[in-house]
């Protein structure tokens, strides 16, 4: 459980930092309209034209990172475990060992 909490913080902070970096980059080199639109779809409380919504964008970005850790990664891991069933891995190991000799 502690490991999952740590990963939630790491991914959440990474996403929040990436959001801030994108906003700062936009001041130097404006982002294209489709990219801005994508941000507004993925972060519904954030609007590029309204500086007051920046904290909302940071929080929503953080929550996307937490969502990935809490929901998406376990689902992907479950599918990965189904694909790499122990008998499948054992047969694969024997196959590799046989060809290495």
N, C-alpha and C positions, 0 to 999 in steps of 0.2 A: 504494500500500500504506500509506504514512504517513497519508494522508487517512482511510482506513478505520480505522486504529488510533485516530486522534484521535476519529472519530465513535463508535467503540466505547466509549472512555472517557467521552465526553460523555453518550451515552445510558445507559451503565451507572450513572454518577454521578447522572444525572437520576432514574432509576428508584429508586436507593437513597435519594436525598433525598426523593422522593415517598413512599416507604414509611415513612421516619422521620416525615414530616409527618402521615401518616395515623395512625400509632401515637400521636403527640403529641395529635392532634385527638381521638382516642378517649378520652384522659384528660379532656378538657373536655366533649365531647359524645359519649357512647357511640355507636359505630356499630351499625347494625342487625345482627341475627343472620345474614341472608343475605350481607351484605358481609363479615362476619368469616369466614363459611364459605368464601366465594370466595377470600379471602386464604389460608386454610389449604389449599385445593385447589391454587392456583397456586404456593404456597410450602410444599411438603410438610414441610420441617424446622421450620417456624414454627408455634407454638401461642400464641394470645392469652393464655392463662392462665399461661404459663411465661415469665417475664422472661429466663431463660437462653437462650431461643431467638431473642431479638431480633437478635443478631449473625448468626445463620443466615439470618433474614429479610432483613437488609441485603445479605448476600452473594448470596442467591438473587435478590433484586430487581435487583442489579447485573448478574447473569448473564442475566436476561431482557432487559435493555437491550442487552447484547452480542449475544445471540441474534438480536434484531431486526435489528441492523446487519449481522451476518455471514450470516444465512440469509434472513430475510423480505424485507428491502429489495432484495437482488439478485433475488429471485424476482419481486417486484412490478415492479422495473425491467425485467426480461426481458419480462413481459407487457405493460408499457407500450410498450416498443420494438416489439413485435409489432403492437400496435394502431396505433401511429403510424409506420408504414412510410414510408421516405423518399418514395416515389412518392405516397403518400396526403397527406403534408405539402406536397409541391410542388403537387399539384392543389388543395389547400385554399388555399394562398397565392395561386395564380392566381385562384381564385374570389373571395377577399377583395379582391384588387387590382382585379378587373373591376368589382365592385360599388362600390368606393370612387371610381371615376372618374366 
